[in-house]
Amino acid sequence: MSHAETKSVMRAVSRRDFLRSTAIAGAGFVLAPTILGAAEKSADKELNIGFIGVGTEGQILLQNCLKIPGLKFIAVCDIWPYNQGRAVRLLKKYKHEAKGYADYQEMLDTEKTLDAVINATPDWVHAPISIAALKAGKHVYCEKEMSNTLEQAKAMVVAAKETKRLLQIGHQRRSNPRYHAAFDLATKKKCCGNITYVEGQWNRSKRLDVGWPKDSDLDEATLKKYGYDTMAKFRNWRWYKKFAGGPIADLGSHQIDIFNWFLGASPRAVMANGGVDNYEGIEWYDNISAIYEWNVDRGGKTKVVRGFYKVISTSSSGGYAETFLGDEGSMTISENDKQGGMRREQEAPMADWEKELAKAAPKPAEPAKEETKKAEAPKKEADADVEVAAHTGFSPGRYYPAITVPGFNKSEHLPHIENFVAAIRTGSPLSCPAEVGYDTCVTVLRVNEAVEAQKRIEFKPEEFKA
């Protein structure tokens, strides 16, 4: 297509045009079967699974695990009888006679036939529990963040190498087919051209006190035994520095990990600020903003990509998403499959993937008779529409809806667990092995250091290696 031909198909898209373009979503972005079907090919080998930590996140993982054929749940560990009993009862409904434990080491010592352990405990005990399970010969799926200290996270990587057991870290976007489709579009099809900037956010209105059922309190001795001084801190551990890495680790690590993945690089520097500005009685920041820098290779030359990330805990306005901006377009993606989309710059050449989408798009309906006159209105009316769009900040270009993968309708957690199970059964690669999880851990936890220091923090390449 010549430059003149390309210009002829370019148009300024009004808000009405953009909304109409969402009809294209049915066309989707087709993904290679190997990504969608890796777990299904190996669903015949039964595995014995133990769960350690069945609170809010543990329950989500457990519910997803129950959808995978050939898993036998034989043990559940949680220091809180309320959680432990609820999980055991749930498993019994599905014909799994799981035994309950309060102490993870007792579980590991007793359940010799375990093949793998799911670790969904608070961040500060991820490392000792995961390392103990690895040394007991078990494969481990560990929720992110790997740890709230880099020393402990590094020890997990070392343990996985030494024991030759699998350690999957719970950055579940790494197994999401929609994110793989987005990665392909960004890195191979160059939907954004050269990526020059990235940005992301996770905004949510967060209850400070998650509460707990009446008469289910742990006694003082039990709390002290497991490192907690009050029931409130046990239940709201994410807000305290002893137990967690704060919202930047709790939420931000999921998304900042995507920046590293898509850019194919670890950051070279970060500066950040934030604080406990809106809540009382907590230790971690209720808002945080970070500016990153990455060195990326572009045609044999090193270029800088900068990015901005924020997480706030007082408002859910805008939700959560990651955006990649380039010299030919932009792309926004989110685990919310209704959010996001792509835009090509008005001057960018028509790409092959755009042509395929255009072929698959439904044809617009014929206008009704009474609308004929409006459709034939003088050109200045259409021009006025474009002008309004420009005045409202709506950028001209070619717009495409959120990325979809035909046939994929699973939860955000299930593909990542399936990837872990398939890796045990067939030796296929993990989506997020320990080394990748550690790289993200360094990227994220040092943001808290930058906030405290109130200065730009520079990374050394060796920091990302465990």
C-alpha positions in Angstrom: 0.0 0.0 0.0 1.4 3.4 -1.1 1.6 6.3 1.3 -1.2 8.0 -0.7 -3.4 4.9 -0.4 -2.6 4.6 3.3 -3.6 8.2 3.9 -6.9 7.6 2.1 -7.9 5.0 4.6 -6.9 7.1 7.6 -9.6 9.0 9.3 -10.3 10.9 12.5 -12.4 8.6 14.7 -15.2 10.2 16.8 -16.4 8.9 20.1 -19.4 7.4 18.2 -17.0 5.6 15.8 -15.0 4.2 18.6 -18.0 2.8 20.4 -19.2 1.3 17.1 -15.8 -0.3 16.5 -16.3 -2.6 19.6 -18.4 -4.8 17.3 -15.0 -6.1 16.0 -14.4 -7.8 19.3 -16.0 -11.0 18.1 -13.2 -11.4 15.6 -10.7 -11.7 18.4 -7.0 -12.4 18.2 -6.3 -16.1 17.4 -3.6 -17.6 19.6 -1.5 -20.7 18.9 -3.1 -23.9 20.3 0.0 -24.6 22.3 -0.8 -21.8 24.7 -4.5 -22.7 25.2 -4.1 -26.5 25.3 -0.8 -27.2 27.2 -2.5 -28.4 30.4 -5.2 -30.4 28.7 -2.7 -32.7 26.9 -1.4 -34.0 30.2 -4.5 -34.4 32.4 -4.1 -38.2 33.0 -1.5 -38.4 35.7 -2.9 -38.0 39.2 -1.0 -35.7 41.6 -1.3 -35.4 45.3 -1.6 -31.8 46.4 -1.4 -30.0 49.7 -2.6 -26.5 50.5 -0.8 -24.2 52.9 -2.8 -21.0 53.7 -6.5 -21.0 52.7 -7.5 -17.5 53.5 -9.0 -15.2 50.8 -6.4 -15.9 48.1 -6.0 -19.5 49.1 -9.7 -20.1 48.7 -9.6 -18.6 45.2 -6.7 -20.9 44.2 -8.4 -23.9 45.7 -11.6 -23.2 43.8 -9.6 -23.0 40.6 -7.6 -26.2 41.4 -10.8 -28.1 41.7 -11.5 -27.5 38.0 -8.3 -29.4 37.0 -8.7 -33.1 36.4 -6.4 -35.6 38.2 -5.6 -33.6 41.3 -6.1 -35.3 44.6 -6.1 -33.0 47.6 -4.8 -34.8 50.7 -3.8 -32.1 53.1 -4.8 -28.5 54.1 -2.7 -26.4 56.5 -3.8 -23.1 58.1 -3.1 -21.8 61.6 -6.7 -20.5 61.9 -9.2 -23.3 62.6 -11.9 -21.2 60.9 -10.1 -21.2 57.5 -8.8 -24.7 57.9 -12.2 -26.2 58.7 -13.9 -24.4 55.9 -11.4 -25.7 53.3 -11.6 -29.3 54.6 -15.4 -29.2 54.4 -15.3 -27.9 50.9 -12.9 -30.6 49.7 -15.0 -33.3 51.3 -17.9 -32.1 49.1 -15.7 -32.9 46.1 -14.8 -36.3 47.5 -11.3 -35.3 48.7 -10.5 -36.6 52.2 -8.0 -33.9 53.1 -6.5 -33.9 56.5 -6.2 -30.6 58.4 -3.0 -29.2 59.9 -2.0 -26.1 61.8 1.7 -26.6 61.4 3.2 -26.8 57.9 6.3 -28.7 59.0 4.1 -31.4 60.6 2.1 -31.6 57.3 5.3 -32.0 55.3 6.7 -34.6 57.7 3.5 -36.6 57.7 2.3 -36.4 54.1 5.1 -38.2 52.4 3.2 -38.8 49.1 2.6 -35.1 48.3 3.7 -34.2 44.8 3.2 -30.5 45.1 2.2 -27.7 47.6 0.2 -24.5 47.0 1.5 -21.8 49.2 -0.9 -18.9 49.7 0.2 -17.7 53.1 1.1 -14.0 54.0 4.2 -12.8 52.2 6.6 -12.8 55.2 6.3 -16.6 55.5 6.4 -17.5 51.8 10.1 -18.2 51.9 10.5 -20.5 54.9 7.4 -22.5 53.9 8.4 -22.8 50.2 12.0 -23.7 51.0 10.8 -26.4 53.5 8.5 -27.8 50.9 11.2 -27.8 48.2 13.7 -29.5 50.5 11.0 -32.1 51.3 11.0 -32.9 47.5 7.7 -31.1 46.7 7.0 -28.8 43.7 5.7 -25.5 44.9 3.3 -22.9 43.6 3.8 -19.8 45.7 1.7 -16.7 45.6 3.4 -13.4 44.8 5.2 -11.4 46.3 7.9 -14.0 46.7 8.8 -12.4 50.0 8.8 -9.0 51.6 12.6 -9.1 51.7 15.0 -9.6 48.9 17.3 -11.9 51.0 14.4 -14.3 51.6 13.3 -14.2 47.9 16.8 -15.0 46.8 17.0 -18.0 49.2 13.8 -19.4 47.5 15.6 -19.2 44.1 18.6 -21.0 45.5 16.5 -23.7 47.1 14.7 -24.4 43.8 18.0 -24.7 42.0 19.5 -27.0 44.7 16.5 -29.3 45.0 15.7 -29.3 41.3 12.0 -28.9 42.2 9.7 -26.5 40.3 8.8 -23.2 41.9 6.1 -21.2 40.2 5.4 -17.7 41.4 1.9 -16.4 41.2 2.2 -13.7 38.6 -0.8 -15.2 36.8 -0.8 -12.7 33.8 2.2 -14.6 32.6 -0.1 -17.6 31.7 -3.1 -15.6 30.5 -3.7 -16.2 26.7 -4.9 -12.6 26.3 -1.6 -11.3 27.6 0.3 -13.7 25.3 -1.8 -12.3 22.4 -0.9 -8.8 23.6 2.7 -9.6 23.9 2.7 -11.0 20.3 1.0 -7.8 19.0 3.4 -5.5 20.9 6.7 -7.3 20.2 6.2 -9.2 16.9 3.5 -7.3 15.1 4.7 -4.0 16.5 1.1 -2.7 17.0 2.6 0.3 18.9 5.6 0.7 16.6 8.6 1.3 18.9 7.4 1.4 22.5 8.5 4.7 24.0 6.5 4.9 27.3 4.5 2.7 29.6 2.0 3.4 32.3 -0.3 1.5 34.6 -2.5 1.9 37.7 -4.5 -0.1 40.2 -7.1 2.1 41.9 -9.3 0.5 44.5 -11.3 1.5 47.5 -9.9 -0.8 50.2 -11.5 -1.6 53.6 -8.9 -1.3 56.2 -10.3 -4.0 58.5 -11.4 -7.2 56.8 -12.9 -8.4 60.0 -13.6 -12.0 61.1 -16.5 -14.1 62.4 -17.6 -13.7 66.0 -16.1 -16.2 68.4 -13.4 -17.4 65.9 -10.5 -15.5 67.4 -7.1 -17.2 67.8 -6.0 -17.1 71.4 -3.0 -15.0 72.5 -0.6 -17.9 72.8 -1.3 -19.2 69.3 -1.0 -15.7 67.8 2.3 -15.2 69.5 3.5 -18.7 68.4 3.0 -17.7 64.7 4.4 -14.2 65.0 1.3 -12.0 65.4 0.6 -9.9 68.4 -3.1 -9.2 67.7 -6.0 -10.8 65.7 -6.4 -7.5 63.9 -2.9 -7.7 62.5 -3.3 -11.3 61.6 -6.3 -10.6 59.6 -5.0 -7.3 58.1 -1.4 -8.3 57.6 -1.0 -6.6 54.2 -0.9 -3.2 55.9 2.1 -4.0 58.2 5.8 -3.9 57.3 6.7 -7.1 59.2 4.3 -9.2 57.1 4.1 -7.6 53.6 5.6 -5.3 51.0 2.7 -2.9 50.9 0.3 -2.1 48.0 3.1 -1.7 45.5 3.9 -5.4 46.1 0.4 -6.6 46.7 -1.1 -5.1 43.6 1.7 -3.3 41.6 3.9 -6.3 41.2 1.3 -8.0 38.9 1.4 -5.1 36.5 5.0 -3.9 36.8 6.0 -7.5 36.0 4.2 -7.0 32.6 6.3 -4.0 31.8 9.5 -6.0 32.4 8.2 -8.9 30.3 7.0 -6.8 27.3 10.1 -4.6 27.3 12.4 -7.6 27.7 14.4 -5.7 30.3 14.8 -5.0 34.0 14.7 -1.3 35.0 17.8 0.8 35.3 16.3 3.3 37.8 13.2 4.3 39.8 12.0 7.2 41.8 8.8 7.3 43.8 6.7 9.0 46.4 3.8 8.1 48.6 2.6 8.0 52.1 0.0 7.1 54.7 -2.1 10.1 53.9 -5.7 9.0 54.3 -5.9 6.2 56.8 -4.7 5.8 60.4 -3.3 2.9 62.3 -1.4 1.3 59.4 2.3 1.2 58.4 2.3 0.8 54.6 1.5 3.6 52.2 -2.1 3.9 51.1 -0.9 5.6 47.9 2.3 5.4 45.9 3.5 6.7 42.5 6.6 5.5 40.8 8.6 6.6 37.7 10.7 3.9 36.1 13.4 3.9 33.4 14.4 0.9 31.2 17.2 0.5 28.7 15.9 -1.3 25.7 17.6 -2.4 22.5 16.2 -0.8 19.4 18.0 -1.8 16.2 21.3 -2.2 17.9 21.1 1.1 19.7 20.2 1.5 23.4 17.1 3.7 24.0 15.4 4.7 27.2 11.8 3.8 27.9 10.2 5.6 30.8 7.1 4.7 32.6 4.7 5.7 35.3 2.8 3.5 37.8 0.5 4.3 40.6 -1.6 2.5 43.1 -4.1 4.1 45.4 -6.3 2.7 48.1 -9.0 5.3 48.4 -10.9 5.2 45.1 -11.6 2.5 42.5 -12.1 5.1 39.7 -10.4 3.9 36.5 -9.8 0.4 37.8 -6.6 -1.4 36.8 -4.8 -1.7 33.4 -1.5 -1.5 31.7 -0.8 0.8 28.7 2.0 0.7 26.2 2.6 3.8 24.0 4.7 3.9 20.9 5.5 6.0 17.9 2.8 4.2 15.8 0.1 3.5 18.3 -0.8 2.4 21.8 -2.3 -0.6 23.5 -4.1 -1.0 26.8 -4.7 -4.4 28.4 -6.2 -5.5 31.7 -7.3 -8.7 33.4 -10.7 -7.2 33.1 -11.4 -8.4 29.5 -13.9 -5.6 28.9 -11.2 -3.0 29.5 -8.6 -1.8 27.1 -8.1 -1.7 23.3 -5.6 -0.5 20.7 -5.2 2.7 18.7 -3.1 3.3 15.7 -1.8 6.8 14.9 -3.5 8.5 12.1 -0.2 8.7 10.1 0.9 5.1 10.8 0.8 2.7 7.8 -2.0 0.1 7.8 -0.6 -3.0 9.4 -1.4 -6.6 8.3 -3.1 -7.4 11.6 -5.4 -4.4 11.0 -6.4 -5.6 7.6 -7.3 -9.0 9.0 -9.5 -7.4 11.7 -11.1 -5.3 9.1 -12.0 -8.4 7.0 -13.5 -10.1 10.1 -15.5 -7.0 11.3 -19.3 -7.1 10.8 -20.6 -4.8 8.1 -22.6 -1.9 9.3 -26.3 -2.1 8.9 -28.0 -0.2 6.1 -29.4 3.2 7.3 -33.2 3.4 7.8 -35.1 5.6 5.3 -35.7 8.4 7.7 -31.9 8.5 8.4 -31.0 8.8 4.7 -31.0 12.6 4.7 -28.9 12.7 7.8 -26.4 10.3 6.2 -26.2 12.6 3.1 -25.8 15.7 5.1 -23.1 18.2 4.0 -19.6 17.3 4.9 -19.3 20.2 7.3 -21.5 18.2 9.8 -19.0 15.4 9.8 -16.2 17.8 10.2 -17.9 19.4 13.2 -18.1 15.9 14.8 -14.4 15.5 14.4 -13.7 19.0 15.7 -15.7 18.3 18.8 -13.7 15.1 19.3 -10.5 17.0 19.0 -11.6 19.7 21.5 -12.6 17.0 24.1 -9.1 15.5 23.9 -10.2 12.4 21.8 -7.2 11.6 19.6 -7.7 10.9 15.9 -6.6 7.5 14.7 -7.8 4.0 14.1 -9.3 2.3 17.1 -9.7 -1.4 18.0 -11.4 -3.0 21.0 -10.0 -5.0 23.9 -8.0 -8.0 23.0 -9.9 -11.3 23.0 -8.9 -14.9 22.5 -11.7 -17.0 20.9 -12.7 -19.9 23.1 -10.9 -18.6 26.2 -13.3 -18.0 29.1 -11.3 -19.1 32.2 -10.7 -17.2 35.3 -7.5 -15.2 35.6 -5.9 -17.8 38.0 -6.7 -21.1 36.3 -4.3 -20.9 33.3 -1.4 -20.2 35.7 -2.2 -23.2 37.9 -2.7 -25.4 34.8 0.7 -24.3 33.6 2.2 -25.4 36.9 0.5 -28.8 36.8 1.5 -29.3 33.1 5.1 -28.5 34.0 5.1 -31.2 36.7 3.5 -33.8 34.5 5.3 -33.2 31.2 8.3 -31.0 31.9 6.9 -28.1 29.9 8.3 -24.7 30.9 6.9 -22.7 33.8 5.3 -19.3 32.9 6.9 -17.7 35.9 9.8 -19.6 37.4 11.6 -18.4 40.5 14.2 -16.4 38.6 11.5 -14.3 36.9 9.6 -13.8 40.2 12.8 -12.7 41.8 13.5 -10.1 39.0 10.0 -8.6 39.7 10.6 -8.7 43.4 13.7 -6.6 43.1 11.9 -4.2 40.6 9.0 -3.7 43.1 10.4 -3.8 46.6 13.0 -1.2 45.9 10.2 1.3 45.1 9.5 1.4 48.9 13.2 2.2 49.4 12.9 5.0 46.9 9.9 6.5 48.7 11.8 6.4 52.0 15.0 7.8 50.5 13.1 10.5 48.5 15.6 10.1 45.7 16.2 8.3 42.4 17.4 4.8 43.0 19.7 3.2 40.3 19.7 -0.6 39.8 22.7 -2.6 39.1 22.3 -5.5 36.6 23.6 -8.0 39.1 20.8 -7.1 41.5 18.3 -9.1 39.4 20.3 -12.3 39.6 19.8 -14.7 42.5 
